Amino acid sequence: MNDTSPRRFAIVGTGSRARMYTRALTDTHRDLGLLVALCDTNATRMAVHNRIVTEAGLDPVPTYPAESFGRMLHEQKVDEVIVCTIDHTHADYVVTALEAGVDAITEKPLTADLDGLKRINAAQARTGGHVTVGFNYRYNPVHLKLRELISSGAIGEVGSVHFEWLLDLRHGADYFRRWHRDKANSGGLLVHKASHHFDLVNWWIGARPEEVYASGRLFFYGAENGHRHGVAGDYARGHDSPEATRDPFALHMADSPDLTALYLEAEHEDGYRRDLNVFGEGITIEDDMSVLVRYDSGVRLGYHLVAYAPWEGYRISITGSKGRLELDMTEFEHTSPEQDEQHPVRGMPAPKENTTARLWLRRHWQEPEEIPVAVGGGGHGGGDVAMLTALFGRIDDGVRPDHADGGNALITGLCANASIASGRPVRVAELLGEEDR
């Protein structure tokens, strides 16, 4: 293969999130890379992705079972693998790829536990291979503007950050009906979801976490809470359950051809059910979490994540020696159990097509100034499209996050989980071991 040949990509893990990469490599970004293989534990889901390939006018690509991942990398001469599997398996595929001389792009988080983090760091150090974490929120133009203002010194030296993230009753609930509800799979929302947010803070202020204190609980979802609050439905899953018909928390996959193909029609292979009752048994993650972080720069972060809010969005305030930046992002002003004609899948989060953003710069002794910002089009406020262009175009733009960035975001969540379990602050060096820092 000569230097002008397109890079050869494979995807491991062919659930719904992976479709973004499949569609990009076969349609919107097909001039930047070549999709050469798919790998999964489930052949039905791989067939769904190959339909995306053929609908783009291309020949279907070879498919491999998960146990043949290494063979796929060799036979298909893969340059870079995209890891979209369950979080706790990320390290297995990233390490195998690096040892085979293949670079890796992984969906966030980098992985879900401390062992996986150490294995990835060791493999990267041994091989010198490149790992990229899919922190698409870095590419959101509003977040880029916030970083530009901080870097320019608009508010002087940063002293503290306040960060509040609200997931609404559709989006938040969805983490409690999928594999994410088991902390062993996902690390909980402080790893799976908040790694986005911790990475943004790390990147904005150019610092690493040193100590974390956290408190969290399962307050709203789960069997006991559902009955206490009078919102629990008596069913195991949404599909084919008469009791779920009028439950606004139930997911009805049969409403969606995509969910039907990827999950309902794939259940016979692995038994995975995508639509469990959010007020059922077996949930081991929290839905309401508060975190305090001290950084090596001295900056303090106060963070709160709630997964059962009536509206969706986030508020960020960054206070410095010369003033304060305040960002208010509203993704949904109001969450309704009824779906409109654009979003007919009952129970699924709707696309965030009407996100609004307001950014204020409040300098000391001056009138507040509203900074014009515009949310980008497409997923994650324009972050998805821009990230895909950077990933497949191999753009070195100072934004693309590597394994170290992924590790710093992950370790914040892992320390937070350890703090919740122990009831005391947890130092990063303590959790990692001094020799790893």
GIMO-V9962 format. One record per run of one state. SS is the DSSP state (@ for helix, = for strand, . for the rest). FROM is the first residue (numbers start at 0). LEN is the number of residues. If there is no record, write none. Layout:
# GIMO-V9962
SS:FROM:LEN
SS:FROM:LEN
This chain:
# GIMO-V9962
.:0:6
=:6:6
.:12:6
@:18:10
.:28:4
=:32:8
.:40:2
@:42:13
.:55:6
=:61:4
@:65:10
.:75:4
=:79:4
.:83:3
@:86:13
.:99:3
=:102:4
.:106:7
@:113:14
.:127:3
=:130:3
.:133:2
@:135:4
.:139:1
@:140:11
.:151:6
=:157:11
.:168:2
@:170:4
.:174:4
@:178:3
.:181:1
@:182:4
.:186:2
@:188:4
.:192:1
@:193:12
.:205:3
=:208:9
.:217:5
@:222:7
.:229:7
=:236:1
.:237:4
@:241:3
.:244:8
@:252:3
.:255:1
@:256:6
.:262:1
@:263:7
.:270:5
=:275:1
.:276:11
=:287:8
.:295:4
=:299:10
.:309:2
=:311:9
.:320:2
=:322:10
.:332:23
=:355:8
.:363:5
=:368:3
.:371:7
@:378:14
.:392:9
=:401:1
@:402:20
.:422:3
=:425:2
@:427:5
.:432:1
@:433:3
.:436:1
